[in-house]
């Protein structure tokens, strides 16, 4: 290795890297701010202008986009014609390219950043040099990440060059980084013009952690998150205590967080296998937790709990009596944290709550990915239609609205039974609606009397209404839309049940 080109936005470790390259007898070419930093450190650096014979122009937009740079990078060392061309035009090969890119991501993460600033921080020359070096990886070492400086230097010290395997790995890394860079730019510009479902989409994620396994021990897994962290998502949760989160932990915690975010009053949600098994609301977070616990004292064992208020000492003492996988909340008081930390395996997560949630969600399918808008619908009694002879009482309305929020987060077919502050029965993921209703009503038992039932989709038959009536349900909320709606309405009228149609369904597959 005889010649290196260095042009970096992130100056971390670059002076020491360049010093060692010079000590190893490698000539350095540099440009702009990088050249200035290296020269101020007392290093002898050759300017890109000296190589190209052309000054930087257009406020630095054009400096390395020149044949004397790119030919030096791209020329195949084993092709005589390439070497002849280099000699003809007196171009020296470049053996190492150390470049990182303008801080586009850092700029757009700033709330006060202007669109013009973002555009100005789109790097053109940097990706071009890196991609050229990465393409010609058999001859050129491409370095984009400061974390690789010492590794590259160690090989140079030992062998005078990097080995082919290293060059290949660094080449792949360059293309991953530049692909993500371009993906962020595309995403930013697409969002700026308000296009939600473009004809092409490129997703980009950074590895957050390796996971012990996936849904089952024989499945490998890892957690990746978006480069630009979005507030009010599980990806920005801070773990304060406990062993590493698993694949299933992350999915359950995400489900719990989304459900508890539906409520403004103090609320506690317990989730098992992506479904809520207990939801409670109260005047205090302790009261809310007690209601969530009493909703299903069996299923809460090993559950994931999300609360939308700080966990206090009294609530922590109650939670500490049972085995819990995760407790997620905006904060923990010092006393609560000390109490819960007595169990080494419980995971304690904090996460800020707010309104700025992602507008889209996605799920993978074989060979593809599905995108859709998040299921968000402003819902209150003004939007709904009472379609029975009896209208809901004021208390029943509160209960209907409460359970309607919950059933939205239960896997379909979904039925939820409860009152204005608590769930009593949850029927989830059944292949028919009456099956889901029977599970929810059976779980609620005697508590079902005088409460309400929520269904995520319409009733294809009147059997669910009849089962609800026999269990003592006083009011029902459901989307409507079946060709047999009238049968269900007639059944509700027969038993003096108040029924509300929302005209919005909440399927959750």
Secondary structure, DSSP 8 states (H G I E B T S, - for coil): --EEEEE-SS-TTHHHHHHHHHHTT-EEEE-HHHHHHHHHTT---EEHHHHHS---BTTTTBSS-SHHHHHHHH--TT-HHHHHHHHHTT-----EEEE----HHHHHHSTT--HHHHHHT--SHHHHHHHHHHHTTTT-EEE--GGGHHHHHHHHHHHSS--HHHHHHHHHHHHHHHHHHHHHHHHHHHHHTT-SS-S-----EEEEEEES-SSSTTS-EEEEEESS--TTSGGG-EEEESS---HHHHHHHHHHHHHHTT-SSSEEEEEETTEEEEEEE-SSHHHHHHHHHHH-TTTTTTEEEEESS-B-HHHHHHHTTS-EEEEEES-B-HHHHHHHTTSTT-EEEE----S---SEEEEEETTEEEEEE-------GGG-EE-SSS---HHHHHHHHHHHHHHTTS-SS-EEEE-SSBEEEEE-S-SSHHHHHHHHHHHHGGGGTT-EEEESS--SSSHHHHHHHHHT--EEEE----TTHHHHHHHHHHTT-EEEE-S------
